[in-house]
Amino acid sequence: MRISLKWLVLVFIALLAYAPWASKASDSILSDYASTIVGQAVEVHCIYMTENEGYTQPMSDGSFEYDIWLKKGVCRNIKNLLLHKPIYNYGAQSWALTTIIHESYHIKLLSTDESLVECTAMRNIWGYIVKLDYTPRDNKRLYETAWIGHSYLPEEYTKGCKPPSGLLIETGLEVIYEA
Ligand SMILES: [Zn+2]
């Protein structure tokens, strides 16, 4: 029996895609990025998720595993910013950026306090946006939509956070959450 090379390659690719370890592999670009936020080596894993946009795992001693799990679409939206591709969805991409920064701050602050983590992330978000090196106009829109996205979160996350005054009223933009 003759098995074509093409067929073997297809089977190999299929095995790679469905191997249990495939989904555990970390994303090097996003891992590097989160590591700079945390100040220690962190691994970011992009997985299929329906419940969350992202999470990190607290351990019984109150510390965190140095792993961040993000929804695949969230990963894509951050990576396109980090790779400096044209922005295609301010709301979804600033939301994604906020998500990786939020999860990184869980580890950085060793905290499960959602409002502490979220407020710290949002207080610092402008600095992370500017580092992406887009135009001032893009920066402003990313910043505005990041705050709009934030305002949709449950109170557990938003209590005590201080959005810049006037910002949300003036924009009239809507945040589109991408699956
Ligand atoms: Zn959180």
Backbone and ligand atoms as CSV (ligand in chain L), in Angstrom:
chain,resi,resn,atom,element,x,y,z
A,1,MET,N,N,0.843,-1.203,0.000
A,1,MET,CA,C,0.000,0.000,0.000
A,1,MET,C,C,0.877,1.253,0.000
A,2,ARG,N,N,0.483,2.196,-0.794
A,2,ARG,CA,C,1.283,3.408,-0.920
A,2,ARG,C,C,0.572,4.575,-0.222
A,3,ILE,N,N,1.254,5.154,0.714
A,3,ILE,CA,C,0.672,6.311,1.411
A,3,ILE,C,C,1.402,7.563,0.938
A,4,SER,N,N,0.653,8.481,0.439
A,4,SER,CA,C,1.305,9.687,-0.098
A,4,SER,C,C,1.853,10.563,1.026
A,5,LEU,N,N,2.872,11.306,0.700
A,5,LEU,CA,C,3.510,12.204,1.666
A,5,LEU,C,C,2.515,13.264,2.142
A,6,LYS,N,N,1.715,13.716,1.194
A,6,LYS,CA,C,0.725,14.750,1.516
A,6,LYS,C,C,-0.206,14.253,2.623
A,7,TRP,N,N,-0.645,13.013,2.502
A,7,TRP,CA,C,-1.549,12.420,3.476
A,7,TRP,C,C,-0.879,12.340,4.851
A,8,LEU,N,N,0.370,11.906,4.828
A,8,LEU,CA,C,1.104,11.799,6.099
A,8,LEU,C,C,1.231,13.165,6.773
A,9,VAL,N,N,1.494,14.175,5.975
A,9,VAL,CA,C,1.639,15.534,6.514
A,9,VAL,C,C,0.327,15.991,7.131
A,10,LEU,N,N,-0.765,15.705,6.439
A,10,LEU,CA,C,-2.085,16.094,6.955
A,10,LEU,C,C,-2.379,15.416,8.296
A,11,VAL,N,N,-2.051,14.125,8.372
A,11,VAL,CA,C,-2.286,13.381,9.610
A,11,VAL,C,C,-1.428,13.961,10.733
A,12,PHE,N,N,-0.197,14.288,10.390
A,12,PHE,CA,C,0.725,14.852,11.388
A,12,PHE,C,C,0.204,16.186,11.927
A,13,ILE,N,N,-0.280,17.029,11.017
A,13,ILE,CA,C,-0.816,18.336,11.425
A,13,ILE,C,C,-2.041,18.145,12.327
A,14,ALA,N,N,-2.884,17.183,11.946
A,14,ALA,CA,C,-4.088,16.920,12.738
A,14,ALA,C,C,-3.707,16.444,14.141
A,15,LEU,N,N,-2.700,15.593,14.221
A,15,LEU,CA,C,-2.232,15.097,15.529
A,15,LEU,C,C,-1.696,16.235,16.383
A,16,LEU,N,N,-0.946,17.118,15.744
A,16,LEU,CA,C,-0.393,18.270,16.470
A,16,LEU,C,C,-1.508,19.132,17.060
A,17,ALA,N,N,-2.526,19.371,16.229
A,17,ALA,CA,C,-3.611,20.252,16.638
A,17,ALA,C,C,-4.418,19.661,17.787
A,18,TYR,N,N,-4.541,18.332,17.812
A,18,TYR,CA,C,-5.395,17.725,18.828
A,18,TYR,C,C,-4.636,17.078,19.984
A,19,ALA,N,N,-3.330,17.087,19.910
A,19,ALA,CA,C,-2.554,16.504,21.008
A,19,ALA,C,C,-2.885,17.253,22.297
A,20,PRO,N,N,-3.017,16.540,23.401
A,20,PRO,CA,C,-3.394,17.196,24.653
A,20,PRO,C,C,-2.430,18.307,25.051
A,21,TRP,N,N,-1.158,18.145,24.710
A,21,TRP,CA,C,-0.185,19.150,25.124
A,21,TRP,C,C,-0.200,20.388,24.245
A,22,ALA,N,N,-0.868,20.277,23.077
A,22,ALA,CA,C,-0.841,21.411,22.152
A,22,ALA,C,C,-1.459,22.654,22.782
A,23,SER,N,N,-2.570,22.470,23.498
A,23,SER,CA,C,-3.263,23.627,24.069
A,23,SER,C,C,-2.525,24.179,25.284
A,24,LYS,N,N,-1.600,23.392,25.830
A,24,LYS,CA,C,-0.856,23.847,27.009
A,24,LYS,C,C,0.380,24.662,26.630
A,25,ALA,N,N,0.758,24.582,25.363
A,25,ALA,CA,C,1.934,25.326,24.928
A,25,ALA,C,C,1.690,26.820,25.115
A,26,SER,N,N,2.738,27.523,25.494
A,26,SER,CA,C,2.550,28.948,25.732
A,26,SER,C,C,2.883,29.750,24.486
A,27,ASP,N,N,2.369,30.961,24.460
A,27,ASP,CA,C,2.615,31.871,23.353
A,27,ASP,C,C,3.810,32.743,23.714
A,28,SER,N,N,4.848,32.707,22.891
A,28,SER,CA,C,6.094,33.376,23.289
A,28,SER,C,C,5.968,34.905,23.295
A,29,ILE,N,N,5.276,35.469,22.319
A,29,ILE,CA,C,5.126,36.936,22.275
A,29,ILE,C,C,4.354,37.425,23.500
A,30,LEU,N,N,3.243,36.765,23.794
A,30,LEU,CA,C,2.412,37.191,24.921
A,30,LEU,C,C,3.071,36.867,26.261
A,31,SER,N,N,3.814,35.761,26.308
A,31,SER,CA,C,4.535,35.416,27.537
A,31,SER,C,C,5.595,36.474,27.838
A,32,ASP,N,N,6.322,36.903,26.809
A,32,ASP,CA,C,7.332,37.954,26.998
A,32,ASP,C,C,6.680,39.238,27.490
A,33,TYR,N,N,5.548,39.556,26.882
A,33,TYR,CA,C,4.856,40.795,27.243
A,33,TYR,C,C,4.400,40.759,28.707
A,34,ALA,N,N,3.715,39.672,29.089
A,34,ALA,CA,C,3.225,39.557,30.475
A,34,ALA,C,C,4.403,39.534,31.456
A,35,SER,N,N,5.501,38.919,31.048
A,35,SER,CA,C,6.679,38.858,31.922
A,35,SER,C,C,7.223,40.249,32.230
A,36,THR,N,N,7.171,41.140,31.238
A,36,THR,CA,C,7.663,42.502,31.492
A,36,THR,C,C,6.714,43.248,32.432
A,37,ILE,N,N,5.425,42.955,32.345
A,37,ILE,CA,C,4.463,43.599,33.253
A,37,ILE,C,C,4.672,43.092,34.683
A,38,VAL,N,N,4.793,41.769,34.823
A,38,VAL,CA,C,4.910,41.165,36.148
A,38,VAL,C,C,6.300,41.404,36.753
A,39,GLY,N,N,7.310,41.422,35.894
A,39,GLY,CA,C,8.676,41.555,36.381
A,39,GLY,C,C,9.313,40.216,36.670
A,40,GLN,N,N,8.652,39.153,36.274
A,40,GLN,CA,C,9.192,37.796,36.400
A,40,GLN,C,C,8.677,36.980,35.216
A,41,ALA,N,N,9.315,35.866,34.951
A,41,ALA,CA,C,8.902,35.035,33.824
A,41,ALA,C,C,7.500,34.465,34.043
A,42,VAL,N,N,6.625,34.760,33.098
A,42,VAL,CA,C,5.243,34.292,33.142
A,42,VAL,C,C,4.948,33.615,31.814
A,43,GLU,N,N,4.126,32.573,31.841
A,43,GLU,CA,C,3.730,31.947,30.587
A,43,GLU,C,C,2.267,32.237,30.302
A,44,VAL,N,N,2.015,32.662,29.071
A,44,VAL,CA,C,0.641,32.932,28.653
A,44,VAL,C,C,0.191,31.817,27.714
A,45,HIS,N,N,-0.962,31.243,28.043
A,45,HIS,CA,C,-1.514,30.147,27.241
A,45,HIS,C,C,-2.818,30.611,26.601
A,46,CYS,N,N,-2.933,30.386,25.305
A,46,CYS,CA,C,-4.152,30.780,24.596
A,46,CYS,C,C,-5.011,29.539,24.391
A,47,ILE,N,N,-6.191,29.555,24.979
A,47,ILE,CA,C,-7.020,28.351,24.935
A,47,ILE,C,C,-8.455,28.687,24.538
A,48,TYR,N,N,-9.182,27.641,24.211
A,48,TYR,CA,C,-10.599,27.819,23.922
A,48,TYR,C,C,-11.340,27.953,25.247
A,49,MET,N,N,-12.071,29.045,25.409
A,49,MET,CA,C,-12.815,29.289,26.652
A,49,MET,C,C,-14.134,29.940,26.320
A,50,THR,N,N,-15.153,29.626,27.083
A,50,THR,CA,C,-16.425,30.324,26.896
A,50,THR,C,C,-16.765,31.179,28.113
A,51,GLU,N,N,-16.337,30.727,29.294
A,51,GLU,CA,C,-16.718,31.388,30.542
A,51,GLU,C,C,-15.983,32.709,30.775
A,52,ASN,N,N,-14.677,32.699,30.577
A,52,ASN,CA,C,-13.851,33.854,30.933
A,52,ASN,C,C,-13.119,34.418,29.732
A,53,GLU,N,N,-12.642,35.642,29.907
A,53,GLU,CA,C,-11.731,36.228,28.925
A,53,GLU,C,C,-10.310,35.784,29.259
A,54,GLY,N,N,-10.063,35.619,30.548
A,54,GLY,CA,C,-8.746,35.190,30.996
A,54,GLY,C,C,-8.767,34.880,32.471
A,55,TYR,N,N,-7.786,34.124,32.931
A,55,TYR,CA,C,-7.659,33.878,34.363
A,55,TYR,C,C,-6.242,33.454,34.726
A,56,THR,N,N,-5.965,33.570,36.020
A,56,THR,CA,C,-4.728,33.030,36.567
A,56,THR,C,C,-5.127,32.163,37.750
A,57,GLN,N,N,-4.250,31.306,38.171
A,57,GLN,CA,C,-4.589,30.320,39.200
A,57,GLN,C,C,-3.934,30.644,40.542
A,58,PRO,N,N,-4.730,31.090,41.525
A,58,PRO,CA,C,-4.118,31.279,42.852
A,58,PRO,C,C,-3.831,29.918,43.487
A,59,MET,N,N,-2.784,29.834,44.254
A,59,MET,CA,C,-2.452,28.579,44.929
A,59,MET,C,C,-2.859,28.663,46.395
A,60,SER,N,N,-2.839,27.516,47.074
A,60,SER,CA,C,-3.349,27.476,48.448
A,60,SER,C,C,-2.577,28.385,49.400
A,61,ASP,N,N,-1.311,28.650,49.086
A,61,ASP,CA,C,-0.530,29.518,49.987
A,61,ASP,C,C,-0.720,31.004,49.665
A,62,GLY,N,N,-1.651,31.307,48.770
A,62,GLY,CA,C,-1.934,32.707,48.455
A,62,GLY,C,C,-1.099,33.256,47.312
A,63,SER,N,N,-0.103,32.493,46.879
A,63,SER,CA,C,0.690,32.951,45.733
A,63,SER,C,C,-0.027,32.527,44.438
A,64,PHE,N,N,0.587,32.818,43.321
A,64,PHE,CA,C,-0.009,32.454,42.036
A,64,PHE,C,C,0.958,31.595,41.242
A,65,GLU,N,N,0.382,30.723,40.423
A,65,GLU,CA,C,1.212,30.053,39.446
A,65,GLU,C,C,1.605,31.110,38.419
A,66,TYR,N,N,2.764,30.945,37.847
A,66,TYR,CA,C,3.205,31.950,36.888
A,66,TYR,C,C,2.672,31.634,35.493
A,67,ASP,N,N,1.351,31.441,35.449
A,67,ASP,CA,C,0.676,31.138,34.193
A,67,ASP,C,C,-0.561,32.000,34.048
A,68,ILE,N,N,-0.793,32.450,32.828
A,68,ILE,CA,C,-2.004,33.206,32.516
A,68,ILE,C,C,-2.692,32.474,31.368
A,69,TRP,N,N,-4.001,32.300,31.523
A,69,TRP,CA,C,-4.773,31.613,30.497
A,69,TRP,C,C,-5.698,32.632,29.853
A,70,LEU,N,N,-5.612,32.760,28.540
A,70,LEU,CA,C,-6.452,33.729,27.835
A,70,LEU,C,C,-7.255,33.046,26.735
A,71,LYS,N,N,-8.422,33.594,26.499
A,71,LYS,CA,C,-9.263,33.141,25.400
A,71,LYS,C,C,-8.528,33.415,24.085
A,72,LYS,N,N,-8.681,32.501,23.132
A,72,LYS,CA,C,-7.938,32.627,21.872
A,72,LYS,C,C,-8.153,33.959,21.159
A,73,GLY,N,N,-9.401,34.420,21.106
A,73,GLY,CA,C,-9.690,35.695,20.441
A,73,GLY,C,C,-9.013,36.865,21.137
A,74,VAL,N,N,-8.924,36.777,22.460
A,74,VAL,CA,C,-8.256,37.822,23.250
A,74,VAL,C,C,-6.769,37.839,22.879
A,75,CYS,N,N,-6.180,36.664,22.810
A,75,CYS,CA,C,-4.763,36.555,22.416
A,75,CYS,C,C,-4.520,37.220,21.065
A,76,ARG,N,N,-5.372,36.918,20.122
A,76,ARG,CA,C,-5.213,37.449,18.759
A,76,ARG,C,C,-5.278,38.975,18.775
A,77,ASN,N,N,-6.247,39.500,19.535
A,77,ASN,CA,C,-6.423,40.955,19.576
A,77,ASN,C,C,-5.252,41.684,20.238
A,78,ILE,N,N,-4.639,41.069,21.228
A,78,ILE,CA,C,-3.456,41.692,21.855
A,78,ILE,C,C,-2.267,41.593,20.909
A,79,LYS,N,N,-2.084,40.408,20.356
A,79,LYS,CA,C,-0.909,40.187,19.506
A,79,LYS,C,C,-0.859,41.149,18.328
A,80,ASN,N,N,-2.019,41.417,17.749
A,80,ASN,CA,C,-2.046,42.341,16.622
A,80,ASN,C,C,-1.641,43.748,17.032
A,81,LEU,N,N,-1.909,44.109,18.295
A,81,LEU,CA,C,-1.428,45.400,18.799
A,81,LEU,C,C,0.083,45.349,19.008
A,82,LEU,N,N,0.553,44.262,19.619
A,82,LEU,CA,C,1.986,44.144,19.914
A,82,LEU,C,C,2.806,44.070,18.630
A,83,LEU,N,N,2.201,43.503,17.588
A,83,LEU,CA,C,2.887,43.398,16.294
A,83,LEU,C,C,2.676,44.662,15.452
A,84,HIS,N,N,1.994,45.624,16.051
A,84,HIS,CA,C,1.755,46.924,15.427
A,84,HIS,C,C,1.005,46.843,14.111
A,85,LYS,N,N,0.063,45.900,14.045
A,85,LYS,CA,C,-0.818,45.811,12.870
A,85,LYS,C,C,-1.860,46.932,12.983
A,86,PRO,N,N,-2.465,47.307,11.860
A,86,PRO,CA,C,-3.512,48.340,11.930
A,86,PRO,C,C,-4.623,47.914,12.906
A,87,ILE,N,N,-5.106,48.882,13.677
A,87,ILE,CA,C,-6.153,48.575,14.653
A,87,ILE,C,C,-7.474,48.361,13.914
A,88,TYR,N,N,-8.141,47.233,14.183
A,88,TYR,CA,C,-9.396,46.926,13.477
A,88,TYR,C,C,-10.597,47.010,14.394
A,89,ASN,N,N,-10.382,47.015,15.701
A,89,ASN,CA,C,-11.520,47.103,16.623
A,89,ASN,C,C,-11.008,47.669,17.952
A,90,TYR,N,N,-11.162,48.964,18.114
A,90,TYR,CA,C,-10.629,49.625,19.310
A,90,TYR,C,C,-11.167,48.993,20.587
A,91,GLY,N,N,-12.488,48.762,20.590
A,91,GLY,CA,C,-13.124,48.216,21.791
A,91,GLY,C,C,-12.580,46.842,22.151
A,92,ALA,N,N,-12.609,45.931,21.189
A,92,ALA,CA,C,-12.174,44.557,21.457
A,92,ALA,C,C,-10.674,44.497,21.756
A,93,GLN,N,N,-9.899,45.326,21.072
A,93,GLN,CA,C,-8.447,45.252,21.253
A,93,GLN,C,C,-7.987,45.923,22.545
A,94,SER,N,N,-8.643,47.025,22.919
A,94,SER,CA,C,-8.273,47.633,24.202
A,94,SER,C,C,-8.759,46.750,25.353
A,95,TRP,N,N,-9.884,46.084,25.134
A,95,TRP,CA,C,-10.402,45.136,26.129
A,95,TRP,C,C,-9.406,43.989,26.322
A,96,ALA,N,N,-8.891,43.486,25.215
A,96,ALA,CA,C,-7.931,42.385,25.266
A,96,ALA,C,C,-6.654,42.824,25.980
A,97,LEU,N,N,-6.194,44.032,25.663
A,97,LEU,CA,C,-4.986,44.563,26.308
A,97,LEU,C,C,-5.212,44.684,27.819
A,98,THR,N,N,-6.383,45.209,28.181
A,98,THR,CA,C,-6.713,45.337,29.603
A,98,THR,C,C,-6.723,43.968,30.281
A,99,THR,N,N,-7.210,42.967,29.555
A,99,THR,CA,C,-7.306,41.617,30.124
A,99,THR,C,C,-5.928,41.055,30.479
A,100,ILE,N,N,-4.975,41.165,29.574
A,100,ILE,CA,C,-3.645,40.598,29.871
A,100,ILE,C,C,-2.965,41.406,30.986
A,101,ILE,N,N,-3.210,42.716,31.021
A,101,ILE,CA,C,-2.616,43.540,32.081
A,101,ILE,C,C,-3.274,43.198,33.424
A,102,HIS,N,N,-4.591,43.037,33.409
A,102,HIS,CA,C,-5.329,42.648,34.622
A,102,HIS,C,C,-4.787,41.320,35.174
A,103,GLU,N,N,-4.695,40.315,34.313
A,103,GLU,CA,C,-4.230,38.998,34.779
A,103,GLU,C,C,-2.774,39.078,35.268
A,104,SER,N,N,-1.982,39.888,34.597
A,104,SER,CA,C,-0.584,40.050,35.020
A,104,SER,C,C,-0.501,40.692,36.401
A,105,TYR,N,N,-1.385,41.655,36.663
A,105,TYR,CA,C,-1.376,42.320,37.970
A,105,TYR,C,C,-1.840,41.406,39.100
A,106,HIS,N,N,-2.664,40.395,38.787
A,106,HIS,CA,C,-3.002,39.396,39.812
A,106,HIS,C,C,-1.709,38.779,40.352
A,107,ILE,N,N,-0.811,38.452,39.424
A,107,ILE,CA,C,0.447,37.799,39.807
A,107,ILE,C,C,1.409,38.807,40.422
A,108,LYS,N,N,1.502,39.968,39.790
A,108,LYS,CA,C,2.409,41.009,40.278
A,108,LYS,C,C,2.057,41.433,41.706
A,109,LEU,N,N,0.761,41.586,41.962
A,109,LEU,CA,C,0.310,42.042,43.283
A,109,LEU,C,C,-0.005,40.876,44.231
A,110,LEU,N,N,0.119,39.649,43.718
A,110,LEU,CA,C,-0.250,38.454,44.493
A,110,LEU,C,C,-1.607,38.647,45.161
A,111,SER,N,N,-2.580,39.038,44.354
A,111,SER,CA,C,-3.878,39.398,44.921
A,111,SER,C,C,-5.046,38.766,44.165
A,112,THR,N,N,-6.048,38.351,44.931
A,112,THR,CA,C,-7.297,37.865,44.338
A,112,THR,C,C,-8.383,38.936,44.455
A,113,ASP,N,N,-8.006,40.104,44.951
A,113,ASP,CA,C,-8.947,41.210,45.097
A,113,ASP,C,C,-9.184,41.850,43.726
A,114,GLU,N,N,-10.358,41.545,43.143
A,114,GLU,CA,C,-10.608,41.964,41.752
A,114,GLU,C,C,-10.574,43.481,41.567
A,115,SER,N,N,-11.101,44.221,42.539
A,115,SER,CA,C,-11.107,45.672,42.332
A,115,SER,C,C,-9.706,46.261,42.505
A,116,LEU,N,N,-8.943,45.722,43.439
A,116,LEU,CA,C,-7.555,46.189,43.600
A,116,LEU,C,C,-6.771,45.956,42.312
A,117,VAL,N,N,-6.914,44.735,41.783
A,117,VAL,CA,C,-6.178,44.362,40.567
A,117,VAL,C,C,-6.641,45.191,39.372
A,118,GLU,N,N,-7.949,45.286,39.216
A,118,GLU,CA,C,-8.512,46.013,38.071
A,118,GLU,C,C,-8.201,47.514,38.145
A,119,CYS,N,N,-8.365,48.096,39.327
A,119,CYS,CA,C,-8.101,49.539,39.446
A,119,CYS,C,C,-6.624,49.833,39.195
A,120,THR,N,N,-5.746,48.971,39.661
A,120,THR,CA,C,-4.309,49.179,39.427
A,120,THR,C,C,-4.002,49.055,37.938
A,121,ALA,N,N,-4.612,48.058,37.305
A,121,ALA,CA,C,-4.406,47.879,35.864
A,121,ALA,C,C,-4.880,49.121,35.106
A,122,MET,N,N,-6.054,49.616,35.457
A,122,MET,CA,C,-6.618,50.764,34.742
A,122,MET,C,C,-5.847,52.052,35.020
A,123,ARG,N,N,-5.313,52.154,36.234
A,123,ARG,CA,C,-4.523,53.342,36.559
A,123,ARG,C,C,-3.249,53.389,35.702
A,124,ASN,N,N,-2.795,52.229,35.283
A,124,ASN,CA,C,-1.545,52.144,34.516
A,124,ASN,C,C,-1.747,51.947,33.017
A,125,ILE,N,N,-3.006,51.829,32.604
A,125,ILE,CA,C,-3.276,51.423,31.224
A,125,ILE,C,C,-2.714,52.408,30.181
A,126,TRP,N,N,-2.761,53.692,30.506
A,126,TRP,CA,C,-2.258,54.679,29.541
A,126,TRP,C,C,-0.796,54.423,29.172
A,127,GLY,N,N,0.006,54.117,30.154
A,127,GLY,CA,C,1.420,53.844,29.914
A,127,GLY,C,C,1.620,52.664,28.963
A,128,TYR,N,N,0.792,51.631,29.129
A,128,TYR,CA,C,0.913,50.457,28.256
A,128,TYR,C,C,0.431,50.775,26.837
A,129,ILE,N,N,-0.583,51.629,26.741
A,129,ILE,CA,C,-1.092,52.016,25.418
A,129,ILE,C,C,-0.029,52.819,24.665
A,130,VAL,N,N,0.572,53.779,25.344
A,130,VAL,CA,C,1.575,54.639,24.708
A,130,VAL,C,C,2.758,53.812,24.187
A,131,LYS,N,N,3.128,52.789,24.965
A,131,LYS,CA,C,4.267,51.934,24.570
A,131,LYS,C,C,4.009,51.176,23.269
A,132,LEU,N,N,2.732,51.030,22.894
A,132,LEU,CA,C,2.415,50.312,21.656
A,132,LEU,C,C,2.826,51.114,20.421
A,133,ASP,N,N,3.030,52.424,20.612
A,133,ASP,CA,C,3.585,53.271,19.559
A,133,ASP,C,C,2.635,53.525,18.380
A,134,TYR,N,N,1.344,53.644,18.679
A,134,TYR,CA,C,0.401,54.065,17.639
A,134,TYR,C,C,0.325,55.594,17.635
A,135,THR,N,N,-0.576,56.159,16.837
A,135,THR,CA,C,-0.696,57.618,16.775
A,135,THR,C,C,-1.378,58.140,18.050
A,136,PRO,N,N,-1.205,59.428,18.363
A,136,PRO,CA,C,-1.880,59.991,19.538
A,136,PRO,C,C,-3.395,59.776,19.481
A,137,ARG,N,N,-3.969,59.860,18.291
A,137,ARG,CA,C,-5.405,59.659,18.129
A,137,ARG,C,C,-5.795,58.212,18.465
A,138,ASP,N,N,-5.004,57.271,17.969
A,138,ASP,CA,C,-5.242,55.853,18.296
A,138,ASP,C,C,-5.118,55.619,19.795
A,139,ASN,N,N,-4.077,56.210,20.374
A,139,ASN,CA,C,-3.866,56.056,21.821
A,139,ASN,C,C,-5.096,56.510,22.594
A,140,LYS,N,N,-5.617,57.652,22.186
A,140,LYS,CA,C,-6.768,58.216,22.882
A,140,LYS,C,C,-7.980,57.296,22.764
A,141,ARG,N,N,-8.202,56.795,21.550
A,141,ARG,CA,C,-9.366,55.909,21.351
A,141,ARG,C,C,-9.216,54.597,22.101
A,142,LEU,N,N,-7.996,54.071,22.114
A,142,LEU,CA,C,-7.764,52.823,22.869
A,142,LEU,C,C,-8.021,53.067,24.359
A,143,TYR,N,N,-7.571,54.218,24.825
A,143,TYR,CA,C,-7.729,54.578,26.232
A,143,TYR,C,C,-9.205,54.739,26.591
A,144,GLU,N,N,-9.922,55.460,25.730
A,144,GLU,CA,C,-11.352,55.678,25.971
A,144,GLU,C,C,-12.121,54.364,25.968
A,145,THR,N,N,-11.854,53.527,24.965
A,145,THR,CA,C,-12.611,52.272,24.876
A,145,THR,C,C,-12.205,51.302,25.984
A,146,ALA,N,N,-10.970,51.410,26.456
A,146,ALA,CA,C,-10.548,50.579,27.590
A,146,ALA,C,C,-11.405,50.920,28.815
A,147,TRP,N,N,-11.613,52.206,29.035
A,147,TRP,CA,C,-12.433,52.632,30.175
A,147,TRP,C,C,-13.895,52.283,29.989
A,148,ILE,N,N,-14.363,52.346,28.748
A,148,ILE,CA,C,-15.761,51.958,28.488
A,148,ILE,C,C,-15.924,50.463,28.777
A,149,GLY,N,N,-14.979,49.661,28.281
A,149,GLY,CA,C,-15.005,48.218,28.555
A,149,GLY,C,C,-15.007,47.953,30.049
A,150,HIS,N,N,-14.160,48.665,30.743
A,150,HIS,CA,C,-14.052,48.539,32.201
A,150,HIS,C,C,-15.396,48.824,32.872
A,151,SER,N,N,-16.102,49.833,32.361
A,151,SER,CA,C,-17.356,50.250,32.997
A,151,SER,C,C,-18.452,49.186,32.883
A,152,TYR,N,N,-18.281,48.222,31.982
A,152,TYR,CA,C,-19.250,47.138,31.831
A,152,TYR,C,C,-19.009,45.998,32.830
A,153,LEU,N,N,-17.897,46.038,33.522
A,153,LEU,CA,C,-17.567,44.945,34.453
A,153,LEU,C,C,-18.464,44.999,35.689
A,154,PRO,N,N,-18.645,43.859,36.369
A,154,PRO,CA,C,-19.426,43.849,37.606
A,154,PRO,C,C,-18.776,44.750,38.663
A,155,GLU,N,N,-19.562,45.188,39.626
A,155,GLU,CA,C,-19.094,46.130,40.638
A,155,GLU,C,C,-17.899,45.593,41.428
A,156,GLU,N,N,-17.874,44.274,41.587
A,156,GLU,CA,C,-16.755,43.636,42.281
A,156,GLU,C,C,-15.409,44.106,41.691
A,157,TYR,N,N,-15.410,44.392,40.387
A,157,TYR,CA,C,-14.185,44.803,39.690
A,157,TYR,C,C,-13.981,46.311,39.680
A,158,THR,N,N,-15.087,47.038,39.657
A,158,THR,CA,C,-14.980,48.480,39.389
A,158,THR,C,C,-15.000,49.351,40.640
A,159,LYS,N,N,-15.398,48.779,41.791
A,159,LYS,CA,C,-15.540,49.638,42.969
A,159,LYS,C,C,-14.188,50.232,43.381
A,160,GLY,N,N,-14.210,51.552,43.549
A,160,GLY,CA,C,-12.986,52.238,43.951
A,160,GLY,C,C,-12.127,52.719,42.796
A,161,CYS,N,N,-12.411,52.251,41.573
A,161,CYS,CA,C,-11.623,52.714,40.430
A,161,CYS,C,C,-12.114,54.102,40.025
A,162,LYS,N,N,-11.202,54.930,39.573
A,162,LYS,CA,C,-11.589,56.303,39.209
A,162,LYS,C,C,-11.363,56.569,37.725
A,163,PRO,N,N,-12.445,56.466,36.926
A,163,PRO,CA,C,-12.284,56.800,35.504
A,163,PRO,C,C,-11.970,58.291,35.367
A,164,PRO,N,N,-11.174,58.661,34.360
A,164,PRO,CA,C,-10.873,60.075,34.152
A,164,PRO,C,C,-12.178,60.824,33.913
A,165,SER,N,N,-12.331,61.977,34.533
A,165,SER,CA,C,-13.609,62.677,34.456
A,165,SER,C,C,-13.909,63.159,33.041
A,166,GLY,N,N,-15.167,63.040,32.659
A,166,GLY,CA,C,-15.607,63.543,31.355
A,166,GLY,C,C,-15.385,62.594,30.201
A,167,LEU,N,N,-14.505,61.649,30.371
A,167,LEU,CA,C,-14.086,60.787,29.264
A,167,LEU,C,C,-15.230,59.959,28.680
A,168,LEU,N,N,-15.984,59.300,29.548
A,168,LEU,CA,C,-16.977,58.365,29.057
A,168,LEU,C,C,-18.141,59.056,28.372
A,169,ILE,N,N,-18.459,60.250,28.834
A,169,ILE,CA,C,-19.601,60.965,28.273
A,169,ILE,C,C,-19.268,61.469,26.865
A,170,GLU,N,N,-18.053,61.916,26.724
A,170,GLU,CA,C,-17.654,62.596,25.498
A,170,GLU,C,C,-17.496,61.649,24.298
A,171,THR,N,N,-17.239,60.371,24.537
A,171,THR,CA,C,-16.883,59.493,23.423
A,171,THR,C,C,-18.069,58.984,22.622
A,172,GLY,N,N,-19.076,58.447,23.320
A,172,GLY,CA,C,-20.216,57.858,22.626
A,172,GLY,C,C,-19.856,56.602,21.841
A,173,LEU,N,N,-18.712,56.016,22.137
A,173,LEU,CA,C,-18.299,54.798,21.428
A,173,LEU,C,C,-18.876,53.566,22.126
A,174,GLU,N,N,-19.058,52.547,21.380
A,174,GLU,CA,C,-19.542,51.315,21.977
A,174,GLU,C,C,-18.439,50.278,21.963
A,175,VAL,N,N,-18.450,49.455,22.991
A,175,VAL,CA,C,-17.459,48.396,23.049
A,175,VAL,C,C,-18.046,47.135,22.446
A,176,ILE,N,N,-17.331,46.578,21.519
A,176,ILE,CA,C,-17.798,45.327,20.905
A,176,ILE,C,C,-16.936,44.199,21.444
A,177,TYR,N,N,-17.565,43.300,22.121
A,177,TYR,CA,C,-16.832,42.168,22.663
A,177,TYR,C,C,-16.740,41.077,21.614
A,178,GLU,N,N,-15.534,40.734,21.270
A,178,GLU,CA,C,-15.348,39.697,20.259
A,178,GLU,C,C,-15.226,38.331,20.924
A,179,ALA,N,N,-15.881,37.336,20.316
A,179,ALA,CA,C,-15.815,35.984,20.903
A,179,ALA,C,C,-14.410,35.442,20.795
L,1,ZN,ZN,ZN,-9.212,39.165,37.954
